[in-house]
Amino acid sequence: MIKAIFFDLYGTLAGFSPSRFEIQSQACAQFNITLTEEGVLKGYKKADEYMTNQNASYPIRNRAPQEIDDFFSKYESLVLEGCEINVDLDIAASIWKEIRKIPYEMKIFDDVIESLKNLRDKNFRLGVLSNINKPGAELLKEFGLTDYIDFSVTSYEVGSEKPHPPIFEEALRRARVKNNEVFHIGDQIGSDIEGAENAGIYPILMDRDNNYENWDVNRCLRVANMLALENILNDLGREI
């Protein structure tokens, strides 16, 4: 019986404003580089997979400043590769410096609050799991989620990032559920899907940008938004 639902935050419940495409385009224009929205989405898919793999082996939050700069130079080069644009790491580093100057904020997607209310009304325990270097309570307050989410567990608190089990295990403890009594919803294959699987939790892929059109649903289900998630939960019921 499903008693709880865990969510990733970035890319699942919240996104960039302005969009990542707009931010990248503004920065790259200074280097006479023109991007396409489709290409940027492809590039971020590759770059985010790189981030997941790097975090799993050597967490970015533990790196020295120059190592962090080197990481984001590579990250930016992967974003541009999605547009079939190849630049050396020095240029990528310069572009990333311009990106960091552009004001932006992370906003909760429009479909999130209503869905969270609906899930709370059905007595699901709701949690957020994030690879972020700040306390979970602070994260929920920052995004206005305190009234809708029961708890948040972050890598800052447990000293371990998704896809490693400790962050999932702490979430299970706080939710007071077993691993077969919860779904984990996230947009990253490495940190969310593989991470949940490693912890014995059934994952559901949130694919807002349609990055995984040919996804194997025999591995786990895939949804495009929160309404689709609600529909799947209604179809499945609480028994799986």
Secondary structure, DSSP 8 states (H G I E B T S, - for coil): ---EEEE-SBTTTEEEES-HHHHHHHHHHTTT----HHHHHHHHHHHHHHHHHHHHHS-GGGS-HHHHHHHHHHHHHHHHHTTT----HHHHHHHHHHHHHS--EEEE-TTHHHHHHHHHHTT-EEEEEE--SS-HHHHHHHTT-TTT-SEEEEHHHHS--TTSHHHHHHHHHHHT--GGGEEEEES-IIIIIIHHHHTT-EEEEE-TT-TTTT--TTT-EEESSHHHHHHHHHHHTT--
